[in-house]
């Protein structure tokens, strides 16, 4: 395994690995992807093997230019109305965190799509990803670069820690910008359906093409049309429980618990409620609980960007590791732990169901399942 920074040379080297049927972990604006040549069935099989991913869970096909879509997808099957939606969506949201379900061409192997006649396609909004895809075969099949069902990686070191020598090259492009996976939108039916909420908000899609439904996760064949549909997914090692805002504020602190608040005002109300009990002092809270906030101001965009990173850092405390590293994300607020505590459970506040809050809540509920 080689761990390389983003340079022209490293991207050329990684593209050659992809052309030879190898695996490359690379940055996108959402999370890090584990890529294989989308036209190479044997290479795609390695992705499933390395991740421990079930074959019924399809991959997303990443391309670098809209013209490539005509080669990887069979657009002739689309109605004129659907072609118009496709034009509007790609013009507005590509490159970006939106994956579109479309009929696939015969050139995409069935293993990439769980045997379905459709596939999810997107153009990532990341220069290194676009160059890598362009330099390789023009299309890269890539799920998130992590063991199946585990937390998605938003930094290259998370890929190295979890997959290590199973990947030929890891390209380090720093922390990802969006922080949650792409929205998956199916436009092949009579109405558009969101199969997985993600980095493109439902409200923005509806503003462009009209009402959008929340779709069913499985197909008639009993396999998933979109990735990220299992009830339990995106999960940290540490047990996680989710609560609405009011329930979260009324939770008592417990030793070994981490408290993950969506916004600063909820944290402040919780702290105020705890200190009404004269036996509870600030020092006790500081030594007994890790307190984190995804966005002080309640921004769902800011919260999404730090979401997976925060859960990764909590997991570092799962086995009594050095918990001071929990303050890595400088947009968050944290009570520093006086001693290294083993976190046995994470209590997490649900976000407002708007903007990227829908994606955060989807990941929280699956992580807690």
ROVEXSE-322883 format. One record per residue (C-alpha): x, y, z; residue number from 1. Coordinates in pm, whole numbers, plus 50000, padded with zeros to 5 digits. Example, Ala and Ser with C-alpha at 12.3 -4.5 7.8 and 13.67 -1.06 7.14 Angstrom:
<nodes>
{px:51230	py:49550	pz:50780	num:1}
{px:51367	py:49894	pz:50714	num:2}
</nodes>
This chain:
<nodes>
{px:50000	py:50000	pz:50000	num:1}
{px:50126	py:50347	pz:49910	num:2}
{px:50000	py:50658	pz:50090	num:3}
{px:50053	py:50952	pz:49854	num:4}
{px:49969	py:51324	pz:49847	num:5}
{px:49778	py:51470	pz:49554	num:6}
{px:50026	py:51543	pz:49275	num:7}
{px:50020	py:51495	pz:48900	num:8}
{px:50264	py:51208	pz:48943	num:9}
{px:50060	py:51031	pz:49212	num:10}
{px:49740	py:51064	pz:49008	num:11}
{px:49914	py:50921	pz:48699	num:12}
{px:50043	py:50633	pz:48912	num:13}
{px:49700	py:50571	pz:49064	num:14}
{px:49532	py:50583	pz:48721	num:15}
{px:49772	py:50317	pz:48596	num:16}
{px:49681	py:50099	pz:48897	num:17}
{px:49313	py:50133	pz:48807	num:18}
{px:49380	py:50045	pz:48443	num:19}
{px:49564	py:49730	pz:48559	num:20}
{px:49267	py:49623	pz:48772	num:21}
{px:49392	py:49748	pz:49109	num:22}
{px:49218	py:49947	pz:49383	num:23}
{px:49270	py:50313	pz:49468	num:24}
{px:49122	py:50506	pz:49762	num:25}
{px:49070	py:50867	pz:49660	num:26}
{px:48912	py:51187	pz:49796	num:27}
{px:48585	py:51334	pz:49677	num:28}
{px:48385	py:51626	pz:49815	num:29}
{px:48162	py:51383	pz:50010	num:30}
{px:48376	py:51102	pz:50159	num:31}
{px:48674	py:50897	pz:50042	num:32}
{px:48591	py:50637	pz:49778	num:33}
{px:48739	py:50293	pz:49714	num:34}
{px:48770	py:50289	pz:49337	num:35}
{px:48800	py:50025	pz:49067	num:36}
{px:48773	py:50046	pz:48689	num:37}
{px:48396	py:50051	pz:48632	num:38}
{px:48432	py:49838	pz:48318	num:39}
{px:48643	py:49565	pz:48483	num:40}
{px:48433	py:49298	pz:48659	num:41}
{px:48734	py:49133	pz:48827	num:42}
{px:48851	py:49465	pz:48970	num:43}
{px:48503	py:49544	pz:49099	num:44}
{px:48490	py:49203	pz:49268	num:45}
{px:48799	py:49307	pz:49467	num:46}
{px:48606	py:49608	pz:49602	num:47}
{px:48339	py:49379	pz:49746	num:48}
{px:48605	py:49148	pz:49890	num:49}
{px:48813	py:49422	pz:50051	num:50}
{px:48511	py:49594	pz:50206	num:51}
{px:48332	py:49274	pz:50305	num:52}
{px:48038	py:49418	pz:50112	num:53}
{px:47743	py:49195	pz:50017	num:54}
{px:47694	py:49152	pz:49642	num:55}
{px:47333	py:49270	pz:49663	num:56}
{px:47448	py:49625	pz:49748	num:57}
{px:47528	py:49813	pz:49423	num:58}
{px:47808	py:50064	pz:49369	num:59}
{px:47803	py:50420	pz:49235	num:60}
{px:47968	py:50485	pz:48898	num:61}
{px:48182	py:50801	pz:48907	num:62}
{px:48255	py:50980	pz:48581	num:63}
{px:48452	py:51296	pz:48505	num:64}
{px:48246	py:51454	pz:48227	num:65}
{px:47881	py:51456	pz:48123	num:66}
{px:47976	py:51325	pz:47777	num:67}
{px:48097	py:51002	pz:47940	num:68}
{px:47746	py:50934	pz:48064	num:69}
{px:47634	py:50838	pz:47713	num:70}
{px:47894	py:50559	pz:47713	num:71}
{px:47824	py:50423	pz:48063	num:72}
{px:47444	py:50466	pz:48068	num:73}
{px:47178	py:50371	pz:47815	num:74}
{px:46998	py:50702	pz:47777	num:75}
{px:46794	py:50574	pz:47483	num:76}
{px:46561	py:50406	pz:47733	num:77}
{px:46460	py:50739	pz:47889	num:78}
{px:46140	py:50922	pz:47798	num:79}
{px:46165	py:51278	pz:47672	num:80}
{px:46031	py:51401	pz:48007	num:81}
{px:46300	py:51210	pz:48196	num:82}
{px:46569	py:51336	pz:47959	num:83}
{px:46458	py:51690	pz:48041	num:84}
{px:46485	py:51618	pz:48415	num:85}
{px:46828	py:51466	pz:48358	num:86}
{px:46941	py:51775	pz:48169	num:87}
{px:46819	py:52012	pz:48440	num:88}
{px:46966	py:51808	pz:48725	num:89}
{px:47309	py:51756	pz:48569	num:90}
{px:47333	py:52118	pz:48461	num:91}
{px:47251	py:52241	pz:48812	num:92}
{px:47411	py:51980	pz:49041	num:93}
{px:47701	py:51820	pz:48851	num:94}
{px:47977	py:51816	pz:48952	num:95}
{px:47838	py:51764	pz:49300	num:96}
{px:47696	py:51528	pz:49563	num:97}
{px:47403	py:51396	pz:49357	num:98}
{px:47389	py:51040	pz:49218	num:99}
{px:47125	py:50967	pz:48956	num:100}
{px:46972	py:50623	pz:48896	num:101}
{px:46968	py:50557	pz:48520	num:102}
{px:46958	py:50254	pz:48287	num:103}
{px:47313	py:50123	pz:48256	num:104}
{px:47486	py:50031	pz:47933	num:105}
{px:47603	py:49674	pz:47869	num:106}
{px:47960	py:49799	pz:47921	num:107}
{px:47903	py:49826	pz:48298	num:108}
{px:47936	py:49473	pz:48447	num:109}
{px:47638	py:49338	pz:48639	num:110}
{px:47851	py:49288	pz:48951	num:111}
{px:47869	py:49668	pz:48990	num:112}
{px:47489	py:49697	pz:49000	num:113}
{px:47386	py:49380	pz:49188	num:114}
{px:47258	py:49243	pz:48859	num:115}
{px:47015	py:49532	pz:48809	num:116}
{px:46961	py:49701	pz:48474	num:117}
{px:47014	py:50040	pz:48638	num:118}
{px:47309	py:50209	pz:48806	num:119}
{px:47376	py:50523	pz:49007	num:120}
{px:47599	py:50779	pz:48831	num:121}
{px:47761	py:51101	pz:48946	num:122}
{px:48040	py:51349	pz:48874	num:123}
{px:48229	py:51433	pz:49197	num:124}
{px:48309	py:51796	pz:49274	num:125}
{px:48676	py:51737	pz:49350	num:126}
{px:48969	py:51820	pz:49122	num:127}
{px:49182	py:51520	pz:49224	num:128}
{px:48892	py:51278	pz:49175	num:129}
{px:48810	py:51422	pz:48833	num:130}
{px:49172	py:51402	pz:48716	num:131}
{px:49207	py:51045	pz:48842	num:132}
{px:48890	py:50933	pz:48665	num:133}
{px:48992	py:51109	pz:48343	num:134}
{px:49340	py:50959	pz:48347	num:135}
{px:49207	py:50606	pz:48402	num:136}
{px:48932	py:50435	pz:48204	num:137}
{px:48687	py:50724	pz:48226	num:138}
{px:48456	py:50565	pz:48485	num:139}
{px:48531	py:50444	pz:48838	num:140}
{px:48300	py:50228	pz:49048	num:141}
{px:48343	py:50337	pz:49408	num:142}
{px:48166	py:50291	pz:49740	num:143}
{px:48304	py:50459	pz:50053	num:144}
{px:48655	py:50344	pz:50142	num:145}
{px:48575	py:50166	pz:50470	num:146}
{px:48477	py:49820	pz:50594	num:147}
{px:48114	py:49755	pz:50506	num:148}
{px:47865	py:49906	pz:50752	num:149}
{px:48130	py:50109	pz:50938	num:150}
{px:48177	py:50484	pz:50959	num:151}
{px:48252	py:50651	pz:50628	num:152}
{px:48603	py:50802	pz:50598	num:153}
{px:48638	py:51178	pz:50566	num:154}
{px:49019	py:51171	pz:50591	num:155}
{px:49279	py:50954	pz:50420	num:156}
{px:49419	py:50831	pz:50751	num:157}
{px:49083	py:50674	pz:50836	num:158}
{px:49113	py:50469	pz:50516	num:159}
{px:49468	py:50368	pz:50607	num:160}
{px:49366	py:50267	pz:50959	num:161}
{px:49072	py:50051	pz:50847	num:162}
{px:49177	py:49907	pz:50509	num:163}
{px:49556	py:49952	pz:50509	num:164}
{px:49740	py:49704	pz:50290	num:165}
{px:49423	py:49585	pz:50118	num:166}
{px:49437	py:49893	pz:49891	num:167}
{px:49711	py:49952	pz:49632	num:168}
{px:49723	py:50331	pz:49668	num:169}
{px:49559	py:50582	pz:49902	num:170}
{px:49554	py:50938	pz:49770	num:171}
{px:49555	py:51190	pz:50056	num:172}
{px:49352	py:51496	pz:49962	num:173}
{px:49288	py:51618	pz:50316	num:174}
{px:48951	py:51637	pz:50488	num:175}
{px:48644	py:51616	pz:50268	num:176}
{px:48423	py:51922	pz:50226	num:177}
{px:48064	py:51793	pz:50240	num:178}
{px:48122	py:51513	pz:50491	num:179}
{px:47825	py:51287	pz:50402	num:180}
{px:47764	py:51073	pz:50096	num:181}
{px:47578	py:51189	pz:49786	num:182}
{px:47202	py:51202	pz:49758	num:183}
{px:47077	py:50914	pz:49540	num:184}
{px:46784	py:51014	pz:49318	num:185}
{px:46590	py:50771	pz:49097	num:186}
{px:46440	py:50946	pz:48795	num:187}
{px:46358	py:50634	pz:48592	num:188}
{px:45997	py:50601	pz:48712	num:189}
{px:45686	py:50813	pz:48681	num:190}
{px:45800	py:51028	pz:48972	num:191}
{px:46146	py:51115	pz:49107	num:192}
{px:46239	py:50938	pz:49432	num:193}
{px:46517	py:50998	pz:49681	num:194}
{px:46655	py:50656	pz:49774	num:195}
{px:46926	py:50796	pz:50003	num:196}
{px:46936	py:51149	pz:50145	num:197}
{px:47278	py:51306	pz:50117	num:198}
{px:47479	py:51609	pz:50016	num:199}
{px:47219	py:51760	pz:49784	num:200}
{px:46910	py:51867	pz:49984	num:201}
{px:46564	py:51752	pz:49880	num:202}
{px:46444	py:52113	pz:49884	num:203}
{px:46699	py:52212	pz:49618	num:204}
{px:46596	py:51923	pz:49393	num:205}
{px:46226	py:52000	pz:49428	num:206}
{px:46287	py:52365	pz:49347	num:207}
{px:46431	py:52251	pz:49015	num:208}
{px:46207	py:51961	pz:48902	num:209}
{px:45904	py:51968	pz:49131	num:210}
{px:45783	py:51723	pz:49401	num:211}
{px:46016	py:51438	pz:49495	num:212}
{px:45911	py:51126	pz:49685	num:213}
{px:46102	py:50931	pz:49948	num:214}
{px:46150	py:50603	pz:49765	num:215}
{px:46143	py:50238	pz:49862	num:216}
{px:46490	py:50098	pz:49938	num:217}
{px:46458	py:49766	pz:49753	num:218}
{px:46378	py:49653	pz:49402	num:219}
{px:46136	py:49390	pz:49282	num:220}
{px:46425	py:49145	pz:49262	num:221}
{px:46483	py:49176	pz:49637	num:222}
{px:46813	py:49363	pz:49609	num:223}
{px:46890	py:49726	pz:49682	num:224}
{px:46865	py:49981	pz:49402	num:225}
{px:47086	py:50224	pz:49594	num:226}
{px:47377	py:50190	pz:49837	num:227}
{px:47328	py:50285	pz:50202	num:228}
{px:46987	py:50119	pz:50242	num:229}
{px:47053	py:49858	pz:50510	num:230}
{px:46881	py:49926	pz:50842	num:231}
{px:47216	py:49915	pz:51024	num:232}
{px:47487	py:50113	pz:50844	num:233}
{px:47741	py:50394	pz:50889	num:234}
{px:47795	py:50267	pz:51244	num:235}
{px:48075	py:50349	pz:51490	num:236}
{px:48222	py:50076	pz:51711	num:237}
{px:48070	py:50257	pz:52007	num:238}
{px:47701	py:50200	pz:52077	num:239}
{px:47491	py:50498	pz:51968	num:240}
{px:47144	py:50616	pz:52067	num:241}
{px:46953	py:50901	pz:51903	num:242}
{px:46711	py:51146	pz:52065	num:243}
{px:46495	py:51441	pz:51955	num:244}
{px:46610	py:51778	pz:52087	num:245}
{px:46384	py:51795	pz:52394	num:246}
{px:46465	py:51439	pz:52504	num:247}
{px:46835	py:51505	pz:52457	num:248}
{px:46822	py:51816	pz:52676	num:249}
{px:46653	py:51619	pz:52956	num:250}
{px:46905	py:51334	pz:52962	num:251}
{px:47109	py:51309	pz:53283	num:252}
{px:47484	py:51288	pz:53243	num:253}
{px:47639	py:50947	pz:53298	num:254}
{px:48001	py:50849	pz:53333	num:255}
{px:48147	py:50708	pz:53014	num:256}
{px:47878	py:50864	pz:52795	num:257}
{px:47948	py:51099	pz:52506	num:258}
{px:47692	py:51369	pz:52430	num:259}
{px:47670	py:51480	pz:52068	num:260}
{px:47455	py:51792	pz:52027	num:261}
{px:47345	py:51931	pz:51693	num:262}
{px:47359	py:52297	pz:51801	num:263}
{px:47510	py:52510	pz:52075	num:264}
{px:47180	py:52619	pz:52226	num:265}
{px:47079	py:52258	pz:52296	num:266}
{px:47411	py:52194	pz:52467	num:267}
{px:47374	py:52507	pz:52677	num:268}
{px:47025	py:52408	pz:52789	num:269}
{px:47151	py:52060	pz:52877	num:270}
{px:47440	py:52200	pz:53082	num:271}
{px:47204	py:52439	pz:53261	num:272}
{px:46971	py:52153	pz:53350	num:273}
{px:47258	py:51944	pz:53487	num:274}
{px:47398	py:52217	pz:53710	num:275}
{px:47060	py:52277	pz:53876	num:276}
{px:47151	py:51972	pz:54081	num:277}
{px:47394	py:52113	pz:54340	num:278}
{px:47579	py:51782	pz:54352	num:279}
{px:47681	py:51824	pz:53987	num:280}
{px:47965	py:52063	pz:53924	num:281}
{px:48125	py:52172	pz:53599	num:282}
{px:48442	py:51981	pz:53689	num:283}
{px:48236	py:51664	pz:53726	num:284}
{px:48086	py:51712	pz:53383	num:285}
{px:48424	py:51783	pz:53230	num:286}
{px:48571	py:51461	pz:53366	num:287}
{px:48268	py:51239	pz:53316	num:288}
{px:48143	py:51315	pz:52966	num:289}
{px:48271	py:51417	pz:52626	num:290}
{px:48043	py:51698	pz:52506	num:291}
{px:48045	py:51787	pz:52138	num:292}
{px:47848	py:52019	pz:51913	num:293}
{px:47825	py:51971	pz:51535	num:294}
{px:47738	py:52335	pz:51465	num:295}
{px:47725	py:52613	pz:51722	num:296}
{px:47488	py:52814	pz:51501	num:297}
{px:47269	py:52522	pz:51392	num:298}
{px:47396	py:52507	pz:51033	num:299}
{px:47317	py:52168	pz:50876	num:300}
{px:47595	py:52221	pz:50620	num:301}
{px:47856	py:52280	pz:50890	num:302}
{px:47720	py:51989	pz:51096	num:303}
{px:47739	py:51747	pz:50803	num:304}
{px:48101	py:51844	pz:50732	num:305}
{px:48205	py:51740	pz:51085	num:306}
{px:47960	py:51453	pz:51140	num:307}
{px:48162	py:51143	pz:51053	num:308}
{px:48486	py:51294	pz:51183	num:309}
{px:48328	py:51345	pz:51525	num:310}
{px:48210	py:50983	pz:51543	num:311}
{px:48556	py:50863	pz:51434	num:312}
{px:48713	py:51060	pz:51718	num:313}
{px:48464	py:50925	pz:51972	num:314}
{px:48557	py:50575	pz:51858	num:315}
{px:48918	py:50648	pz:51951	num:316}
{px:48796	py:50667	pz:52311	num:317}
{px:48605	py:50339	pz:52282	num:318}
{px:48904	py:50141	pz:52407	num:319}
{px:49051	py:50399	pz:52642	num:320}
{px:49281	py:50563	pz:52389	num:321}
{px:49399	py:50923	pz:52422	num:322}
{px:49075	py:51119	pz:52425	num:323}
{px:49237	py:51460	pz:52388	num:324}
{px:49229	py:51403	pz:52012	num:325}
{px:48852	py:51451	pz:52028	num:326}
{px:48905	py:51825	pz:51978	num:327}
{px:49048	py:51795	pz:51626	num:328}
{px:48763	py:51965	pz:51436	num:329}
{px:48811	py:52334	pz:51509	num:330}
{px:48451	py:52417	pz:51414	num:331}
{px:48324	py:52214	pz:51710	num:332}
{px:48292	py:52287	pz:52079	num:333}
{px:48420	py:52038	pz:52332	num:334}
{px:48467	py:51993	pz:52705	num:335}
{px:48825	py:51860	pz:52717	num:336}
{px:48851	py:51541	pz:52914	num:337}
{px:49075	py:51563	pz:53221	num:338}
{px:49155	py:51193	pz:53202	num:339}
{px:49132	py:50941	pz:52923	num:340}
{px:48788	py:50785	pz:52962	num:341}
{px:48645	py:50485	pz:52787	num:342}
{px:48328	py:50593	pz:52607	num:343}
{px:48075	py:50312	pz:52615	num:344}
{px:47780	py:50490	pz:52451	num:345}
{px:47714	py:50798	pz:52238	num:346}
{px:47395	py:50996	pz:52295	num:347}
{px:47322	py:51195	pz:51978	num:348}
{px:47069	py:51470	pz:51906	num:349}
{px:46872	py:51451	pz:51582	num:350}
{px:46910	py:51745	pz:51345	num:351}
{px:46622	py:51946	pz:51199	num:352}
{px:46475	py:51750	pz:50905	num:353}
{px:46574	py:52012	pz:50648	num:354}
{px:46875	py:52079	pz:50427	num:355}
{px:47154	py:51835	pz:50505	num:356}
{px:46981	py:51757	pz:50835	num:357}
{px:46789	py:51482	pz:50655	num:358}
{px:47117	py:51314	pz:50559	num:359}
{px:47257	py:51349	pz:50913	num:360}
{px:46943	py:51196	pz:51065	num:361}
{px:46949	py:50911	pz:50813	num:362}
{px:47307	py:50826	pz:50912	num:363}
{px:47231	py:50861	pz:51286	num:364}
{px:46932	py:50629	pz:51272	num:365}
{px:47119	py:50364	pz:51075	num:366}
{px:47421	py:50396	pz:51304	num:367}
{px:47197	py:50342	pz:51606	num:368}
{px:47001	py:50052	pz:51457	num:369}
</nodes>
